[in-house]
Amino acid sequence: MERSRGFWHLAVGTVFYVMIVGGMADYVEPGTRIAAHLGFWLLIGLAFLVSAARERRHDWAPRARWPWIAAAVGGAVTVEILIVTLGSPAIIIGAVVLLALGAFFLMLVG
């Protein structure tokens, strides 16, 4: 089995998290947003454990561990900064534009 190249899944998952939680922030209670942050951190931790187990099982050299912490903390901080500075409607519009650009890029290379 071949090892994946880079942390693309982690980066894409973090961007989707920022889009979803940032877009819903004005329309839900703050407790729901806190639960979303905790759930995201739990999923990041679970993915890290799965990745570390795969490294041991396939006898791969250990990879850098900082991207997992950066995704967990950076995603939550980015969401909160965007909510305070822009608000949910602007985040939703930005998410739609970003998803359209991503779809366009995938159609070009896919």
N, C-alpha and C positions, 0 to 999 in steps of 0.2 A: 504494500500500500504506500502510495506517495504522499508526502506531506504537502499541505496547501501552502501557497505562496502569499505571505503577507497577512494582514488583519482586515481584509476587505469586508468580511461578514460582520465583524465587530463595528467597523466604521459605519456601514450602511444601517445596521440595527440601531446604532446610537442616533443617527440622523433621523430615522423614522420615529424613534422615541421622542426626539425634540419636536418634530412636526406634530405628532399626535397630542402629546401632553400640552405643548404650547398652544395648539389650536383649541383645546377644550377648556383652557384655564379660566376664562371669563364666564363659562357656562356651568361650572360645577363648584361644589364646596371646596374650600382649601384642604379639608381632610381627604378628599378624593385625590387631590394632587399629591399629597404626602404619601398616600397608599400607592400611587403610581410610581413615585420615586423609590419607595421600599421594594416594590415588585420588580422594578428595573434592576436595582442593585442585587436582588436575589437571583434574577436570571443571569446577570453578568457573572456573579459568583459561581453559579451552577455551570455555566459555559466554560469558565476558567478551570473548574475541577475536571470537567470532561476532557478539556484540552490537555491538562497535565496528566490525566490517566492515559490518554492516547500516546503521549510522549513516552511514558514508562513502558506501556504495553508493546510499542513498536521499536523501543530502544533508540529513540531519536534524541539528539542533543537538546537540552532545554532551551526554550526561546525566551526572549525578553518578557518580563512580567509587567512592566510599567504600562503597556497599552490597555490592559484590563482596568487598572485603577484610573487611568486617564479617561477612559470611556465612561466609567461609572460616575466619577466626580464631575468630569467635564460636561457630560450630558445633562446632569441635574443643574449645574451652575448655569449652563447656557440657556436652558429652559427658563429659569427664574429671571435671568437678565433680559431675555427677549420679552417676557411677559411684562416686566416693569417698564421697559423702554418703548416697546412697540404695541403691545396688546394682542389679543387673540385674532382679531380680524386680519391684521397685517401678517401675522404668522401663517394664517390659513392661506392667504394670497401668495405669500412666499413659498409655502409648501407646494401649492398647485403649480407654480412656475417651475420650481425645482424638479418636481415629478415629471412635468412635460419635457423639460430639458433632458432629464435622464432617459425617458422613453425615446426621445429623438435620437440620443446618442446610441442607445441599444439597437435601434432600427438601423443606424448607419453601420455598426460593427457586427451586428447579429446576423 
